[in-house]
């Protein structure tokens, strides 16, 4: 459930279980053990994790149902009261799931193992790998920020990472295994190096030299941590792609202050201009929270006006959800749910318009596309270097290949129709 970091960690846990004799099956199939790596970024995320657990129990009442991860970390006692949950492991213990299952098999552990966040959590390497051409590589964990709405510091602990050389070694393994593209992921990847005396720039400069890997993407990075050196390096890189994702959260400085964000809208706009100046075709994705306490009509309108003028490619819209134990939970005035829903719809329409305009601007260009291995409705698809989804009639030989593709027109499903060039 949830973020790309969870995806990388879920894949790693699955490989560990396979090493202990388990065979992975689809979550919709009957299994002996169901593992749900939970998310808790919103109340909806909590509910989705609970729904997945109920689904698992219904599919096989005799199976063991395990909940791990952020929701398990934050609300272990609440989860323990849910029917049919056999094992609960927080973010530190979830990587020891195989040992817990073995101990339980021999009656050496209690039915429910509650989570606790140790004072000095360790770092557990993780990456995704399977039948995909792309891999999510964990490069950082935890966060030292204390944003008013966020539970991540409580769920994952302080910011930490492995040394650059160890992450490079993992990238080398992925390259040797055939991965073409790596997405760097973490909780706050721009903070990379605080625990090792290095920097995020050091990391990407070292990864550039890894043989076999042809493309890298940088996942979400805080605007105050995205400096000119990083953007300039990406602009001249042969492997790092013109694709950035920055959390804005609000386009109103008063709300940003209440959120305890570490920048104002002027700095965010400056960073978006920096990207666009150095990489004119870059995809710029932006996170936004709608309905934060105190976001009255006037403040929302200021945000919306700011969003309209920003030269970005897409908005990822979150409706504000008060998380237990955060300062925002007790902030007032609260915004009614109907108002939040209406505003979210407004911003989502703007997001689709921005994306459509970005895609349209690239019709007639030829760009490199990494085709994925899965086929759908007779088409094979993939992403351009600058994150445009392209589809073309199925040609199995394209799977896992990077090909120059002529971007012909926009399809009804919102993708671009592409014609591979020989």
C-alpha distance (Angstrom), angle and dihedral (degrees) to the residues before:
residue distance angle dihedral
X1 . . .
X2 3.81 . .
X3 3.77 129.8 .
X4 3.79 137.0 26.8
X5 3.79 89.4 -104.9
X6 3.80 89.2 59.3
X7 3.81 88.5 48.4
X8 3.81 90.9 55.3
X9 3.80 92.4 46.1
X10 3.81 93.6 45.9
X11 3.79 90.0 54.1
X12 3.80 90.7 49.3
X13 3.83 92.9 49.9
X14 3.82 89.5 49.7
X15 3.81 91.8 52.6
X16 3.80 89.9 49.5
X17 3.80 91.3 52.5
X18 3.79 90.5 48.6
X19 3.79 87.2 54.6
X20 3.82 87.7 57.6
X21 3.80 93.4 53.7
X22 3.79 102.1 -88.4
X23 3.79 122.4 131.9
X24 3.79 117.8 -143.3
X25 3.82 117.9 -129.4
X26 3.78 133.2 177.8
X27 3.80 113.8 -78.1
X28 3.81 89.2 -120.3
X29 3.81 91.6 59.9
X30 3.78 127.9 84.7
X31 3.80 109.0 -90.1
X32 3.79 140.1 173.9
X33 3.80 93.3 -132.1
X34 3.81 128.2 25.1
X35 3.80 116.2 -162.5
X36 3.80 119.8 -164.8
X37 3.82 114.4 -169.0
X38 3.78 97.3 -158.2
X39 3.79 134.9 -146.2
X40 3.80 125.7 -152.6
X41 3.79 104.9 -178.4
X42 3.83 90.6 118.5
X43 3.81 137.9 12.5
X44 3.80 86.8 -107.6
X45 3.80 89.7 57.7
X46 3.81 89.4 54.5
X47 3.79 91.0 51.2
X48 3.80 93.2 47.9
X49 3.80 89.5 54.8
X50 3.80 90.6 50.7
X51 3.81 90.7 47.5
X52 3.80 90.2 52.3
X53 3.80 89.9 52.4
X54 3.81 92.0 51.0
X55 3.79 90.4 48.4
X56 3.80 90.5 52.0
X57 3.79 92.6 49.5
X58 3.81 91.5 48.9
X59 3.81 91.6 50.6
X60 3.79 92.9 53.8
X61 3.82 118.9 5.1
X62 3.80 89.2 -170.5
X63 3.79 95.0 55.5
X64 3.77 125.7 102.1
X65 3.80 112.1 -113.4
X66 3.80 115.6 -153.6
X67 3.81 126.6 -170.7
X68 3.79 117.9 -164.9
X69 3.80 137.7 162.2
X70 3.78 135.7 42.7
X71 3.82 101.5 -16.8
X72 3.81 88.9 43.8
X73 3.81 88.6 49.8
X74 3.78 95.4 50.5
X75 3.81 101.8 35.5
X76 3.81 107.3 25.7
X77 3.79 93.6 139.5
X78 3.81 92.2 49.6
X79 3.80 91.5 49.3
X80 3.80 90.2 48.1
X81 3.81 88.3 64.0
X82 3.81 92.4 56.3
X83 3.81 115.2 100.1
X84 3.78 118.6 -106.4
X85 3.82 100.6 15.5
X86 3.79 109.2 134.1
X87 3.78 104.4 176.5
X88 3.81 134.6 20.7
X89 3.81 121.9 -168.8
X90 3.78 128.8 176.2
X91 3.78 127.3 -141.2
X92 3.81 94.8 -79.3
X93 3.80 97.0 46.7
X94 3.80 99.8 39.5
X95 3.80 91.0 83.5
X96 3.81 87.6 60.0
X97 3.80 92.5 55.4
X98 3.81 94.1 120.5
X99 3.80 91.3 56.4
X100 3.81 91.8 47.8
X101 3.80 91.1 50.9
X102 3.79 91.4 49.0
X103 3.80 91.8 48.6
X104 3.78 90.3 49.0
X105 3.80 90.6 50.3
X106 3.81 87.7 59.0
X107 3.81 94.7 43.2
X108 3.80 92.4 -110.7
X109 3.80 98.5 127.2
X110 3.79 137.6 48.2
X111 3.77 121.8 -99.2
X112 3.80 92.9 -106.4
X113 3.78 123.6 34.5
X114 3.81 108.6 -161.7
X115 3.79 121.4 -145.0
X116 3.78 127.7 -114.7
X117 3.78 129.8 179.5
X118 3.77 107.6 -128.3
X119 3.80 117.0 -138.2
X120 3.80 92.2 -115.3
X121 3.81 107.8 28.6
X122 3.75 116.3 -161.2
X123 3.78 128.6 -125.8
X124 3.78 118.0 -107.8
X125 3.83 116.1 -165.4
X126 3.79 115.5 -133.6
X127 3.76 141.9 173.7
X128 3.79 136.3 165.3
X129 3.77 121.1 -118.3
X130 3.78 135.8 159.6
X131 3.77 132.2 97.5
X132 3.79 94.1 -16.5
X133 3.77 128.6 102.1
X134 3.78 91.8 -141.1
X135 3.79 129.0 63.7
X136 3.80 129.3 -157.1
X137 3.81 107.1 -140.4
X138 3.79 119.1 -163.0
X139 3.80 110.5 -136.6
X140 3.81 101.8 162.9
X141 3.81 141.2 17.7
X142 3.79 136.7 -164.1
X143 3.80 131.1 19.5
X144 3.81 135.8 -116.3
X145 3.81 93.3 -162.3
X146 3.78 119.8 102.1
X147 3.79 104.5 -153.3
X148 3.79 110.4 179.2
X149 3.81 96.2 -120.8
X150 3.81 100.9 39.8
X151 3.81 132.3 99.8
X152 3.81 96.7 -178.2
X153 3.84 96.7 101.4
X154 3.81 88.3 53.3
X155 3.80 92.1 45.1
X156 3.81 99.7 42.9
X157 3.79 108.4 19.2
X158 3.78 129.9 -139.1
X159 3.80 126.3 -10.8
X160 3.80 112.4 -85.2
X161 3.78 141.6 151.7
X162 3.77 145.0 175.6
X163 3.81 120.5 -98.3
X164 3.80 115.4 -85.2
X165 3.80 92.0 -109.5
X166 3.82 92.5 59.4
X167 3.79 93.6 49.6
X168 3.80 89.8 47.4
X169 3.82 88.4 53.7
X170 3.82 89.9 54.9
X171 3.81 90.8 49.3
X172 3.79 88.8 50.8
X173 3.81 89.9 53.8
X174 3.80 90.5 51.0
X175 3.79 91.2 48.5
X176 3.80 90.8 50.9
X177 3.82 89.3 49.8
X178 3.80 91.4 55.6
X179 3.80 104.6 -97.6
X180 3.79 111.7 155.6
X181 3.81 99.6 -173.5
X182 3.82 133.9 31.2
X183 3.80 125.4 -163.8
X184 3.80 111.8 -155.2
X185 3.78 109.6 -137.9
X186 3.79 141.0 176.4
X187 3.79 140.8 123.2
X188 3.81 97.4 -83.6
X189 3.80 106.1 -0.5
X190 3.80 94.9 173.6
X191 3.81 86.3 66.8
X192 3.80 89.4 61.0
X193 3.79 114.3 140.5
X194 3.80 101.5 31.6
X195 3.79 90.6 115.6
X196 3.82 96.1 41.4
X197 3.81 104.8 35.0
X198 3.80 92.8 -111.5
X199 3.80 135.2 108.2
X200 3.78 139.1 -126.5
X201 3.81 88.1 -111.9
X202 3.81 89.2 56.3
X203 3.80 88.5 53.4
X204 3.79 98.5 50.1
X205 3.81 92.4 43.7
X206 3.81 89.3 55.2
X207 3.81 94.3 44.7
X208 3.79 90.5 52.7
X209 3.82 88.1 69.7
X210 3.83 96.9 52.8
X211 3.82 110.2 117.1
X212 3.79 119.5 -127.8
X213 3.80 98.0 23.9
X214 3.78 109.1 104.4
X215 3.79 101.9 178.0
X216 3.81 138.7 30.7
X217 3.78 129.4 -172.1
X218 3.79 125.7 -164.1
X219 3.80 112.5 -138.4
X220 3.81 123.2 -149.8
X221 3.81 114.2 -25.5
X222 3.81 127.4 -179.0
X223 3.82 112.3 -109.0
X224 3.81 92.1 -130.3
X225 3.82 89.1 56.2
X226 3.80 96.6 46.1
X227 3.78 101.4 92.2
X228 3.79 133.3 -177.8
X229 3.81 92.4 -101.9
X230 3.80 92.0 59.2
X231 3.81 93.8 47.0
X232 3.80 92.1 45.9
X233 3.80 91.2 50.3
X234 3.81 92.1 51.1
X235 3.80 90.1 47.3
X236 3.82 92.3 58.7
X237 3.81 97.3 33.2
X238 3.79 122.9 114.8
X239 3.81 91.8 -152.4
X240 3.81 111.5 27.0
X241 3.77 108.2 87.4
X242 3.83 130.2 -132.5
X243 3.79 93.5 -105.8
X244 3.80 127.4 113.9
X245 3.78 132.9 171.9
X246 3.81 119.3 -164.3
X247 3.81 129.6 177.5
X248 3.79 111.6 -127.5
X249 3.85 97.7 164.1
X250 3.82 93.3 -179.9
X251 3.78 137.7 17.6
X252 3.81 91.8 -151.0
X253 3.79 119.1 86.2
X254 3.81 94.4 -148.7
X255 3.81 90.7 56.5
X256 3.81 91.4 44.0
X257 3.80 87.3 55.2
X258 3.80 92.1 50.8
X259 3.79 88.9 48.5
X260 3.84 89.0 53.3
X261 3.78 91.7 -126.8
X262 3.81 116.4 166.2
X263 3.79 99.2 -128.0
X264 3.80 141.5 39.9
X265 3.78 129.8 -125.3
X266 3.81 91.4 -97.5
X267 3.81 91.3 60.6
X268 3.78 90.9 47.1
X269 3.79 91.2 51.7
X270 3.79 89.8 47.9
X271 3.81 91.1 54.4
X272 3.81 92.9 47.4
X273 3.84 89.0 51.6
X274 3.81 89.6 49.0
X275 3.80 91.1 54.7
X276 3.79 93.6 44.9
X277 3.80 91.7 47.7
X278 3.83 94.3 51.8
X279 3.82 97.3 33.0
X280 3.83 109.7 26.9
X281 3.82 93.8 -179.8
X282 3.80 96.3 45.8
X283 3.79 120.2 132.9
X284 3.81 108.1 -126.9
X285 3.80 114.7 -166.2
X286 3.80 120.3 -171.0
X287 3.82 133.4 -161.2
X288 3.80 118.0 -141.2
X289 3.81 134.6 -177.4
X290 3.80 116.6 -150.8
X291 3.81 122.7 -161.1
X292 3.80 102.7 25.1
X293 3.85 111.6 168.1
X294 3.78 110.1 -83.1
X295 3.80 94.7 23.7
X296 3.79 95.5 131.1
X297 3.80 123.5 178.8
X298 3.80 93.3 -85.7
X299 3.80 94.4 50.0
X300 3.79 92.3 46.0
X301 3.80 90.5 50.6
X302 3.81 89.8 52.8
X303 3.78 88.9 52.3
X304 3.79 92.4 47.4
X305 3.81 92.1 49.1
X306 3.81 89.1 50.4
X307 3.82 91.7 48.8
X308 3.80 91.7 51.8
X309 3.79 93.9 56.1
X310 3.81 97.7 42.3
X311 3.80 112.8 106.1
X312 3.79 96.3 -133.6
X313 3.80 134.3 128.5
X314 3.80 106.6 -130.0
X315 3.82 144.7 -3.4
X316 3.80 121.5 -137.8
X317 3.79 102.4 -153.6
X318 3.81 125.3 -152.0
X319 3.78 123.5 -174.9
X320 3.80 109.0 -135.7
X321 3.79 112.8 -99.5
X322 3.81 118.3 -175.4
X323 3.79 109.1 -128.0
X324 3.80 119.1 -149.8
X325 3.78 114.1 -101.8
X326 3.79 96.9 15.4
X327 3.84 122.8 119.6
X328 3.81 90.0 -119.5
X329 3.81 90.1 62.5
X330 3.81 90.7 74.2
X331 3.81 98.1 35.2
X332 3.79 120.5 115.6
X333 2.94 154.1 -109.2
X334 3.78 95.5 40.3
X335 3.82 118.0 -147.9
X336 3.84 114.7 -126.4
X337 3.79 115.8 -109.8
X338 3.80 93.3 -121.8
X339 3.79 90.4 54.0
X340 3.80 91.7 49.4
X341 3.80 90.5 49.7
X342 3.81 92.8 50.4
X343 3.80 92.5 47.6
X344 3.80 92.4 46.5
X345 3.79 88.3 53.6
X346 3.82 90.4 51.9
X347 3.79 92.6 51.4
X348 3.80 92.5 43.8
X349 3.81 90.2 54.6
X350 3.80 88.6 50.9
X351 3.81 89.5 48.2
X352 3.80 91.7 54.3
X353 3.79 90.5 47.6
X354 3.82 91.2 51.6
X355 3.80 91.0 48.8
X356 3.81 92.7 47.2
X357 3.79 91.1 50.3
X358 3.82 91.3 48.2
X359 3.80 91.6 50.2
X360 3.80 92.8 44.9
X361 3.80 91.2 52.7
X362 3.80 88.8 61.0
X363 3.80 98.6 50.1
X364 3.80 107.3 118.8
X365 3.81 94.3 30.4
X366 3.78 127.0 111.9
X367 3.81 113.4 -135.1
X368 3.82 136.2 168.0
X369 3.82 114.1 -97.2
X370 3.81 127.0 -167.0
X371 3.80 104.8 -147.6
X372 3.79 117.9 -145.1
X373 3.77 123.7 -134.0
X374 3.79 98.5 -119.3
X375 3.82 121.6 88.1
X376 3.81 125.2 -150.8
X377 3.81 130.7 -172.8
X378 3.77 91.2 -13.7
X379 3.80 93.1 -53.1
X380 3.77 135.7 105.2
X381 3.79 118.3 -149.7
X382 3.76 143.2 -173.2
X383 3.78 143.8 157.1
X384 3.78 130.5 -86.2
X385 3.77 118.6 -131.2
X386 3.81 88.1 -93.5
X387 3.81 94.8 49.6
X388 3.80 102.9 -99.1
X389 3.79 112.4 149.3
X390 3.82 108.4 -127.1
X391 3.80 127.5 -173.9
X392 3.79 131.9 -170.2
X393 3.83 134.4 173.0
X394 3.79 109.0 -72.3
X395 3.76 117.6 -81.1
X396 3.81 108.3 166.4
X397 3.79 90.2 -157.2
X398 3.83 88.9 68.3
X399 3.82 93.9 62.3
X400 3.78 111.3 116.5
X401 3.81 92.2 3.5
X402 3.79 130.5 119.8
X403 3.81 109.4 -136.6
X404 3.78 134.8 171.8
X405 3.80 106.0 -111.7
X406 3.79 130.4 -167.4
X407 3.82 108.6 -133.1
X408 3.78 103.2 -136.8
X409 3.81 109.8 171.5
X410 3.81 145.9 -31.0
X411 3.81 115.3 -85.3
X412 3.79 124.5 -142.0
X413 3.80 90.5 -106.0
X414 3.80 90.7 59.6
X415 3.80 96.8 -105.0
X416 3.77 123.8 115.8
X417 3.78 119.4 -109.2
X418 3.77 109.1 -124.7
X419 3.80 134.8 -163.8
X420 3.83 112.4 -154.5
X421 3.78 112.7 -132.2
X422 3.79 119.9 -133.7
